[in-house]
Amino acid sequence: MREITSGVTAYRTWHDMARALPRLTQRVEIETALDELEHLFEVIPPAMQAYAERVIEASRKKLAALKS
């Protein structure tokens, strides 16, 4: 995982993961990404949390779809 030293780095990580989400097809890939996203959510600036919540929710939906 990237070291979070500024909002810019955290934003870039979120951006990269949001772009990668459509390409993730394996349960383990999605779970790993979701774990990282949830960890980042705890350390990102509050101003970024609304965007982060949307990415996390999309990840959870994709994971749920694989499990059903």
DANOR-V861992 format. One record per residue. N is the residue number from 1. RES is the residue in three letters. PHI is phi as a letter, one per 20 degrees, with the letter a starting at -180 (NA if undefined). PSI is psi as a letter, one per 30 degrees, with the letter a starting at -180 (999 if undefined). OMEGA is omega in radians with two decimals (NA if undefined). Layout:
# DANOR-V861992
[[N,RES,PHI,PSI,OMEGA] [N,RES,PHI,PSI,OMEGA]]
This chain:
# DANOR-V861992
[[1,MET,NA,k,3.13] [2,ARG,f,k,3.07] [3,GLU,f,k,-3.12] [4,ILE,e,j,-3.12] [5,THR,d,f,3.14] [6,SER,b,l,3.08] [7,GLY,f,e,-3.14] [8,VAL,f,e,3.13] [9,THR,f,e,3.12] [10,ALA,f,e,3.12] [11,TYR,f,e,-3.13] [12,ARG,f,e,3.10] [13,THR,f,e,3.11] [14,TRP,f,e,-3.14] [15,HIS,g,e,-3.13] [16,ASP,f,e,-3.11] [17,MET,f,e,3.10] [18,ALA,f,e,3.11] [19,ARG,f,e,-3.12] [20,ALA,f,f,-3.04] [21,LEU,g,e,3.14] [22,PRO,f,f,-3.13] [23,ARG,e,f,-3.14] [24,LEU,f,k,-3.09] [25,THR,c,f,-3.11] [26,GLN,e,k,-3.13] [27,ARG,g,e,-3.11] [28,VAL,f,e,3.10] [29,GLU,f,e,-3.11] [30,ILE,f,e,3.11] [31,GLU,f,e,3.12] [32,THR,f,e,3.11] [33,ALA,f,e,-3.13] [34,LEU,f,e,3.08] [35,ASP,g,e,-3.14] [36,GLU,f,e,3.12] [37,LEU,f,e,-3.13] [38,GLU,f,e,3.07] [39,HIS,f,e,3.14] [40,LEU,f,e,-3.12] [41,PHE,g,e,-3.11] [42,GLU,f,f,-3.05] [43,VAL,d,f,-3.12] [44,ILE,e,l,3.08] [45,PRO,f,k,3.14] [46,PRO,g,e,-3.13] [47,ALA,f,f,-3.11] [48,MET,e,f,-2.98] [49,GLN,f,e,3.12] [50,ALA,f,e,3.08] [51,TYR,f,e,-3.12] [52,ALA,f,e,3.14] [53,GLU,f,e,3.13] [54,ARG,f,e,3.13] [55,VAL,f,e,3.11] [56,ILE,f,e,-3.13] [57,GLU,f,e,3.10] [58,ALA,f,e,3.11] [59,SER,f,e,3.13] [60,ARG,f,e,3.12] [61,LYS,f,e,3.13] [62,LYS,f,e,3.11] [63,LEU,f,e,3.13] [64,ALA,f,e,3.14] [65,ALA,f,e,3.11] [66,LEU,f,e,-3.10] [67,LYS,f,f,-3.11] [68,SER,e,999,NA]]
